[in-house]
Amino acid sequence: MAEPFSVRIQVRGYETDSQGHLNQAVYLQYAEHARWSCLRHAGIEQRDLLDRGVGPVALEANIRYLRELRAGDEVDVDCVFEWGEGKTFRVVTTVRKVDGTVSAEVTGVGGLMDLGARKLVANPGNVFRELAADPGVFGL
């Protein structure tokens, strides 16, 4: 398994709810931002996937909220890709304050859809491995 990829984000005021906490849906946006940043870090752009005729799809997401976040807090959003034998993969994302306090854990199941056939690609890890300049970022 690869070391977690991490991106730092500052919580913005407009992302908070009426109690001043980071809105629940924004955690998914942070996880998505970390995944796309990880892809770019490995050398894969969105255009590369589209040119290959595939697109990432989210099949499942689970969020565990552990500690509140407020406007101005800085967080490191880590993500790790976990590969199996089938058509899907897991992405484990941890949202952590810079002091190390874990604020949330987001676990997602995804796949790569063949955009022509509208079906999941049999082994998405192979596609990431072929497209990436550094597949080690994904633990491949």
Residue frames as a rotation matrix with the C-alpha (Angstrom) as fourth column:
MET 1
0.582 0.813 0.000 0.00
0.813 -0.582 0.000 0.00
0.000 0.000 -1.000 0.00
ALA 2
-0.141 -0.607 0.783 1.26
0.573 -0.694 -0.435 3.49
0.807 0.387 0.445 -0.88
GLU 3
-0.789 -0.126 -0.602 1.80
0.559 -0.556 -0.616 6.30
-0.257 -0.822 0.509 1.57
PRO 4
0.294 0.951 -0.100 -1.29
0.817 -0.304 -0.490 8.53
-0.497 0.062 -0.866 1.80
PHE 5
-0.491 -0.280 0.825 -1.42
0.681 -0.714 0.163 11.41
0.543 0.642 0.541 -0.65
SER 6
-0.028 0.451 -0.892 -2.25
0.894 -0.387 -0.225 14.64
-0.447 -0.804 -0.392 1.18
VAL 7
-0.362 -0.007 0.932 -3.53
0.542 -0.815 0.204 18.08
0.758 0.579 0.299 0.26
ARG 8
-0.724 0.074 -0.686 -4.04
0.602 -0.418 -0.680 21.00
-0.337 -0.905 0.258 2.68
ILE 9
-0.216 0.756 0.618 -7.32
0.557 -0.424 0.714 22.92
0.802 0.499 -0.329 2.66
GLN 10
-0.997 0.025 -0.078 -8.50
0.048 -0.601 -0.798 25.88
-0.067 -0.799 0.598 4.72
VAL 11
-0.283 0.959 -0.031 -12.16
0.947 0.275 -0.166 25.76
-0.151 -0.077 -0.986 5.76
ARG 12
-0.882 0.034 0.470 -13.95
0.166 -0.911 0.377 28.73
0.441 0.410 0.798 4.21
GLY 13
-0.839 0.543 0.023 -16.77
-0.279 -0.394 -0.876 30.58
-0.466 -0.741 0.483 5.96
TYR 14
-0.169 0.831 -0.530 -19.30
-0.985 -0.156 0.070 29.92
-0.025 0.534 0.845 3.20
GLU 15
-0.409 -0.028 -0.912 -18.78
-0.307 0.945 0.109 26.17
0.859 0.325 -0.395 3.69
THR 16
-0.997 -0.021 -0.069 -20.19
0.060 0.302 -0.951 26.25
0.040 -0.953 -0.300 7.22
ASP 17
-0.273 0.957 -0.099 -23.72
0.694 0.268 0.668 25.60
0.666 0.113 -0.738 8.44
SER 18
0.398 0.555 0.731 -25.91
-0.034 -0.787 0.616 27.69
0.917 -0.270 -0.294 10.74
GLN 19
0.971 -0.101 -0.216 -23.99
0.230 0.158 0.960 26.42
-0.063 -0.982 0.176 13.82
GLY 20
0.601 -0.784 -0.159 -20.67
-0.783 -0.616 0.080 27.45
-0.161 0.076 -0.984 12.32
HIS 21
0.070 -0.541 0.838 -19.57
-0.131 0.828 0.546 23.87
-0.989 -0.148 -0.013 11.61
LEU 22
-0.803 -0.351 -0.482 -18.29
-0.537 0.074 0.840 22.64
-0.259 0.933 -0.248 8.27
ASN 23
0.224 0.954 -0.198 -21.39
-0.943 0.160 -0.293 21.54
-0.247 0.252 0.936 6.35
GLN 24
0.237 -0.061 0.969 -21.70
-0.228 0.967 0.117 17.77
-0.944 -0.249 0.216 6.11
ALA 25
0.909 0.188 0.373 -21.71
0.286 0.370 -0.884 17.69
-0.304 0.910 0.282 2.29
VAL 26
0.721 -0.677 -0.148 -18.43
-0.676 -0.639 -0.368 19.63
0.155 0.365 -0.918 2.08
TYR 27
0.106 -0.678 0.728 -16.54
-0.553 0.568 0.609 16.65
-0.827 -0.467 -0.314 3.52
LEU 28
0.496 0.127 0.859 -17.40
0.523 0.746 -0.412 14.80
-0.693 0.654 0.303 0.30
GLN 29
0.980 -0.160 0.122 -16.12
-0.002 -0.615 -0.788 17.75
0.201 0.772 -0.603 -1.72
TYR 30
0.394 -0.886 0.245 -12.85
-0.873 -0.278 0.400 17.72
-0.286 -0.371 -0.883 0.22
ALA 31
0.113 -0.313 0.943 -12.50
-0.032 0.947 0.318 13.97
-0.993 -0.066 0.097 -0.42
GLU 32
0.785 0.234 0.574 -13.18
0.545 0.179 -0.819 14.52
-0.294 0.956 0.013 -4.13
HIS 33
0.854 -0.520 -0.030 -10.62
-0.500 -0.801 -0.330 17.33
0.148 0.297 -0.943 -4.27
ALA 34
0.141 -0.831 0.537 -8.01
-0.713 0.292 0.638 15.07
-0.687 -0.473 -0.551 -2.64
ARG 35
0.334 0.033 0.942 -8.74
0.372 0.914 -0.164 12.24
-0.866 0.405 0.293 -5.13
TRP 36
0.929 0.034 0.369 -8.39
0.362 -0.293 -0.885 14.50
0.078 0.956 -0.284 -8.18
SER 37
0.644 -0.757 0.111 -5.25
-0.765 -0.632 0.123 16.10
-0.023 -0.164 -0.986 -6.70
CYS 38
0.133 -0.560 0.818 -3.83
-0.319 0.757 0.570 12.60
-0.938 -0.337 -0.078 -6.19
LEU 39
0.646 0.159 0.747 -4.58
0.592 0.514 -0.621 11.71
-0.483 0.843 0.238 -9.82
ARG 40
0.942 -0.301 0.149 -2.83
-0.131 -0.739 -0.660 14.86
0.309 0.602 -0.736 -11.02
HIS 41
0.416 -0.822 0.390 0.12
-0.805 -0.133 0.578 14.18
-0.423 -0.554 -0.717 -8.72
ALA 42
0.135 -0.306 0.942 0.45
0.128 0.949 0.290 10.73
-0.983 0.082 0.167 -10.33
GLY 43
-0.804 -0.508 -0.309 0.36
-0.175 -0.294 0.940 12.35
-0.568 0.809 0.148 -13.79
ILE 44
-0.591 0.683 0.429 -3.26
0.805 0.460 0.375 11.69
0.058 0.567 -0.822 -14.78
GLU 45
-0.890 0.386 -0.244 -5.45
-0.361 -0.922 -0.142 14.57
-0.279 -0.039 0.959 -15.92
GLN 46
-0.039 0.970 0.238 -9.20
-0.193 0.227 -0.955 14.37
-0.980 -0.083 0.179 -16.47
ARG 47
0.390 0.140 -0.910 -8.57
-0.884 -0.220 -0.413 14.70
-0.258 0.965 0.038 -20.20
ASP 48
-0.667 -0.707 -0.236 -6.35
-0.740 0.666 0.099 11.58
0.087 0.241 -0.967 -20.13
LEU 49
-0.675 0.500 0.543 -9.23
0.031 0.755 -0.655 9.52
-0.737 -0.426 -0.525 -18.77
LEU 50
0.358 0.872 -0.334 -11.69
-0.310 -0.227 -0.923 10.92
-0.881 0.434 0.189 -21.29
ASP 51
0.051 -0.434 -0.899 -9.26
-0.998 -0.051 -0.032 10.31
-0.032 0.899 -0.436 -24.17
ARG 52
-0.920 -0.385 0.075 -9.02
-0.390 0.918 -0.065 6.70
-0.044 -0.089 -0.995 -22.97
GLY 53
-0.359 0.876 -0.323 -12.84
-0.339 0.200 0.919 6.50
0.870 0.440 0.225 -23.00
VAL 54
-0.151 0.274 -0.950 -13.23
0.794 0.606 0.049 6.01
0.590 -0.746 -0.309 -19.26
GLY 55
-0.135 0.122 0.983 -14.48
-0.409 -0.911 0.057 8.04
0.903 -0.394 0.173 -16.36
PRO 56
-0.951 -0.216 -0.222 -14.33
0.114 0.424 -0.899 7.53
0.289 -0.879 -0.378 -12.61
VAL 57
0.021 0.991 0.132 -17.63
-0.223 -0.124 0.967 6.78
0.975 -0.049 0.218 -10.91
ALA 58
-0.773 -0.124 0.622 -18.58
-0.628 0.006 -0.778 6.87
0.093 -0.992 -0.083 -7.25
LEU 59
-0.353 0.623 -0.698 -20.57
-0.015 0.742 0.670 3.81
0.936 0.247 -0.253 -6.22
GLU 60
0.570 0.476 -0.669 -20.70
0.652 0.235 0.721 4.25
0.501 -0.847 -0.177 -2.46
ALA 61
-0.348 -0.680 0.645 -19.63
-0.065 -0.669 -0.740 6.78
0.935 -0.300 0.189 0.18
ASN 62
0.569 0.440 -0.695 -19.60
0.673 0.236 0.701 6.62
0.472 -0.866 -0.162 3.95
ILE 63
-0.126 -0.567 0.814 -18.63
-0.157 -0.798 -0.581 9.49
0.979 -0.201 0.012 6.25
ARG 64
0.310 0.118 -0.944 -17.75
0.900 0.284 0.331 9.23
0.307 -0.952 -0.018 9.93
TYR 65
0.340 -0.132 0.931 -17.84
-0.121 -0.988 -0.096 12.66
0.933 -0.080 -0.352 11.56
LEU 66
0.154 -0.394 -0.906 -15.50
0.830 0.549 -0.097 12.71
0.536 -0.737 0.411 14.55
ARG 67
-0.272 -0.256 -0.928 -14.60
0.740 -0.672 -0.032 16.34
-0.615 -0.695 0.372 15.42
GLU 68
0.750 0.662 -0.015 -16.10
0.523 -0.606 -0.600 19.60
-0.406 0.442 -0.800 14.25
LEU 69
-0.487 -0.800 0.350 -14.39
0.869 -0.407 0.280 21.97
-0.082 0.441 0.894 11.87
ARG 70
0.520 0.603 -0.605 -14.95
0.539 -0.781 -0.315 25.72
-0.663 -0.162 -0.731 11.76
ALA 71
0.907 -0.146 0.396 -14.11
0.258 -0.551 -0.794 28.51
0.334 0.822 -0.462 9.34
GLY 72
0.570 -0.778 0.266 -10.38
-0.781 -0.613 -0.118 29.20
0.255 -0.141 -0.957 9.28
ASP 73
0.475 -0.405 0.781 -9.35
-0.313 0.752 0.580 25.70
-0.822 -0.520 0.231 10.40
GLU 74
-0.001 -0.529 -0.849 -6.68
-0.989 0.124 -0.076 24.14
0.146 0.840 -0.523 8.24
VAL 75
0.578 0.233 0.782 -6.92
-0.390 0.921 0.014 20.45
-0.717 -0.312 0.623 7.44
ASP 76
-0.635 -0.672 -0.380 -4.82
-0.732 0.368 0.574 17.89
-0.246 0.643 -0.726 5.67
VAL 77
0.556 0.826 0.090 -6.96
-0.693 0.520 -0.499 15.63
-0.459 0.215 0.862 3.52
ASP 78
-0.584 -0.796 0.157 -5.21
-0.648 0.574 0.501 12.30
-0.489 0.191 -0.851 2.96
CYS 79
0.615 0.773 -0.153 -6.34
-0.744 0.505 -0.438 9.66
-0.262 0.383 0.886 0.51
VAL 80
-0.613 -0.707 0.352 -5.22
-0.556 0.703 0.444 6.11
-0.561 0.076 -0.824 -0.13
PHE 81
0.191 0.607 -0.771 -6.40
-0.938 0.345 0.040 3.88
0.290 0.716 0.635 -2.98
GLU 82
-0.386 -0.227 0.894 -7.01
-0.541 0.841 -0.020 0.23
-0.748 -0.491 -0.447 -2.09
TRP 83
-0.216 0.187 -0.958 -7.16
-0.947 0.199 0.252 -2.28
0.238 0.962 0.134 -4.94
GLY 84
0.084 0.277 0.957 -8.82
-0.445 0.870 -0.213 -5.67
-0.892 -0.408 0.197 -5.12
GLU 85
-0.704 -0.355 0.614 -9.33
0.240 0.695 0.678 -8.22
-0.668 0.625 -0.404 -7.85
GLY 86
-0.026 0.856 0.517 -12.60
0.888 0.257 -0.381 -6.95
-0.459 0.449 -0.766 -9.32
LYS 87
0.007 0.192 0.981 -14.11
0.829 -0.550 0.102 -3.95
0.560 0.813 -0.163 -11.04
THR 88
0.839 0.379 0.390 -14.09
0.103 -0.815 0.570 -1.67
0.534 -0.438 -0.723 -8.01
PHE 89
-0.365 -0.907 -0.212 -11.58
0.570 -0.038 -0.821 -0.04
0.736 -0.420 0.530 -5.68
ARG 90
0.632 0.494 -0.597 -11.79
0.773 -0.347 0.532 1.72
0.056 -0.797 -0.601 -2.35
VAL 91
-0.215 -0.660 0.720 -10.53
0.257 -0.750 -0.610 5.17
0.942 0.054 0.330 -1.51
VAL 92
0.384 0.231 -0.894 -9.99
0.917 0.022 0.399 5.90
0.112 -0.973 -0.203 2.17
THR 93
-0.078 -0.312 0.947 -9.84
0.244 -0.927 -0.286 9.60
0.967 0.209 0.149 2.97
THR 94
0.095 0.041 -0.995 -8.95
0.995 -0.021 0.094 11.11
-0.017 -0.999 -0.043 6.34
VAL 95
0.353 0.061 0.933 -9.67
0.173 -0.985 -0.001 14.76
0.919 0.162 -0.359 7.14
ARG 96
0.279 -0.424 -0.862 -7.23
0.951 0.247 0.186 15.77
0.133 -0.871 0.472 9.85
LYS 97
0.999 -0.030 0.028 -6.60
-0.036 -0.972 0.233 19.11
0.020 -0.234 -0.972 11.57
VAL 98
0.404 -0.915 0.002 -2.98
-0.284 -0.127 -0.950 20.22
0.870 0.383 -0.311 11.37
ASP 99
-0.069 -0.409 0.910 -2.60
-0.995 -0.038 -0.092 19.32
0.072 -0.912 -0.404 15.07
GLY 100
-0.900 -0.343 -0.268 -3.33
-0.364 0.931 0.031 15.70
0.239 0.125 -0.963 14.11
THR 101
-0.507 0.791 0.342 -6.95
-0.273 0.230 -0.934 15.53
-0.818 -0.567 0.099 15.33
VAL 102
-0.926 0.260 0.274 -9.03
0.369 0.468 0.803 13.42
0.081 0.845 -0.529 12.95
SER 103
-0.673 0.711 -0.205 -12.20
-0.590 -0.683 -0.431 15.32
-0.446 -0.168 0.879 12.03
ALA 104
0.513 0.858 -0.035 -13.71
-0.690 0.387 -0.611 12.82
-0.511 0.338 0.791 9.61
GLU 105
-0.684 -0.585 0.435 -13.11
-0.165 0.705 0.690 9.61
-0.710 0.400 -0.579 7.73
VAL 106
0.338 0.743 -0.578 -14.60
-0.812 -0.080 -0.578 9.16
-0.475 0.665 0.576 4.27
THR 107
-0.602 -0.449 0.660 -14.58
-0.067 0.852 0.519 5.73
-0.795 0.269 -0.543 2.72
GLY 108
0.237 0.674 -0.699 -15.69
-0.810 -0.260 -0.526 5.37
-0.536 0.691 0.484 -0.88
VAL 109
-0.143 -0.196 0.970 -16.09
0.413 0.879 0.238 2.62
-0.899 0.435 -0.045 -3.40
GLY 110
0.252 0.177 -0.951 -15.47
-0.670 -0.677 -0.303 3.59
-0.698 0.714 -0.052 -6.99
GLY 111
0.208 -0.212 0.955 -14.82
0.607 0.794 0.044 2.22
-0.767 0.570 0.293 -10.40
LEU 112
-0.672 -0.352 -0.651 -13.91
-0.341 -0.634 0.694 3.27
-0.657 0.689 0.306 -13.91
MET 113
0.345 0.874 0.342 -16.75
0.107 0.326 -0.939 3.28
-0.932 0.361 0.019 -16.40
ASP 114
-0.740 -0.365 0.565 -16.19
0.577 0.089 0.812 2.51
-0.346 0.927 0.145 -20.04
LEU 115
-0.512 0.541 -0.667 -18.01
-0.257 -0.838 -0.482 5.55
-0.820 -0.075 0.568 -21.41
GLY 116
-0.637 0.273 -0.721 -18.95
-0.736 0.064 0.674 3.81
0.230 0.960 0.160 -24.67
ALA 117
-0.588 0.359 -0.725 -20.24
0.176 0.932 0.318 0.54
0.789 0.059 -0.611 -23.23
ARG 118
0.037 0.556 0.830 -21.58
-0.748 -0.536 0.392 2.19
0.663 -0.636 0.396 -20.03
LYS 119
0.878 0.122 -0.464 -20.11
0.161 0.836 0.525 -0.66
0.451 -0.535 0.714 -17.98
LEU 120
0.741 -0.636 0.214 -17.39
-0.493 -0.301 0.816 -0.83
-0.455 -0.711 -0.537 -15.38
VAL 121
0.246 -0.793 -0.557 -13.88
-0.762 0.197 -0.617 -1.61
0.599 0.576 -0.556 -16.59
ALA 122
0.707 0.098 -0.700 -12.79
0.123 0.958 0.259 -5.10
0.696 -0.270 0.665 -15.51
ASN 123
0.300 -0.678 -0.671 -9.55
0.954 0.195 0.229 -4.05
-0.025 -0.708 0.705 -13.77
PRO 124
0.950 0.169 0.263 -9.39
0.202 -0.974 -0.105 -0.30
0.238 0.153 -0.959 -13.08
GLY 125
0.605 -0.786 -0.125 -5.94
-0.024 -0.175 0.984 -0.59
-0.796 -0.593 -0.124 -11.50
ASN 126
-0.033 -0.613 0.789 -4.50
0.856 0.390 0.340 -1.57
-0.516 0.687 0.512 -14.87
VAL 127
0.518 0.289 0.805 -5.87
0.721 -0.653 -0.229 1.60
0.460 0.700 -0.547 -16.47
PHE 128
0.982 -0.189 -0.001 -4.45
-0.151 -0.789 0.596 3.80
-0.114 -0.585 -0.803 -13.70
ARG 129
0.335 -0.907 0.253 -1.11
0.292 0.356 0.888 1.98
-0.896 -0.224 0.384 -13.97
GLU 130
0.028 -0.297 0.955 -0.98
0.989 0.148 0.017 2.54
-0.146 0.943 0.297 -17.75
LEU 131
0.611 0.336 0.717 -1.95
0.540 -0.839 -0.067 6.22
0.579 0.429 -0.694 -17.62
ALA 132
0.972 -0.162 -0.168 0.07
0.050 -0.559 0.828 7.32
-0.228 -0.813 -0.535 -14.59
ALA 133
0.421 -0.905 0.062 3.56
-0.414 -0.253 -0.875 8.72
0.807 0.342 -0.481 -14.83
ASP 134
-0.726 -0.608 0.321 3.96
-0.547 0.228 -0.805 7.52
0.416 -0.761 -0.498 -11.22
PRO 135
0.143 0.851 -0.505 1.60
-0.232 0.525 0.819 4.59
0.962 0.000 0.273 -10.47
GLY 136
-0.556 -0.430 -0.712 3.29
0.572 0.424 -0.702 4.20
0.603 -0.797 0.011 -7.08
VAL 137
-0.837 0.329 0.438 1.14
-0.484 -0.818 -0.311 7.10
0.256 -0.472 0.843 -5.88
PHE 138
0.196 0.976 -0.095 -1.78
-0.879 0.218 0.424 4.64
0.435 0.001 0.901 -6.09
GLY 139
0.009 -0.259 0.966 0.13
-0.718 0.670 0.186 1.75
-0.696 -0.695 -0.180 -4.57
LEU 140
0.934 0.344 0.100 0.35
-0.159 0.648 -0.745 0.06
-0.321 0.679 0.660 -8.00
